[in-house]
Amino acid sequence: MCATYWNRGAAVCPNGRMVAMATADEAVHRLLAREVLQPSADRTGLDDAVELLLTEPGEPDRRVRLERRLAVRGETLN
């Protein structure tokens, strides 16, 4: 059941429904596998982060460091 409901009661959280922990765990695992752990989601986030780092002013060798880190992972900036 909702932790807030359990700890503070229905006045704070109206969700008093219960579900077996194994059922809840399986639902969370499926959601993570479907929505978060997809290669396309990882790649998009990585591309966005690299773009942000490369467009902000910073140290002159930032691109070189990023390229080295990506090379270790088998990836490239281009």
Buried (B, 14 or more C-beta within 10 A) or exposed (E): EBEEBEEEEEEEBEEEEEEEEEEEEEEEEEEEEEEEEEEEEEEEEEEEEBEEEEEEEEEEEEBEEBBEEBEEEEEEEE
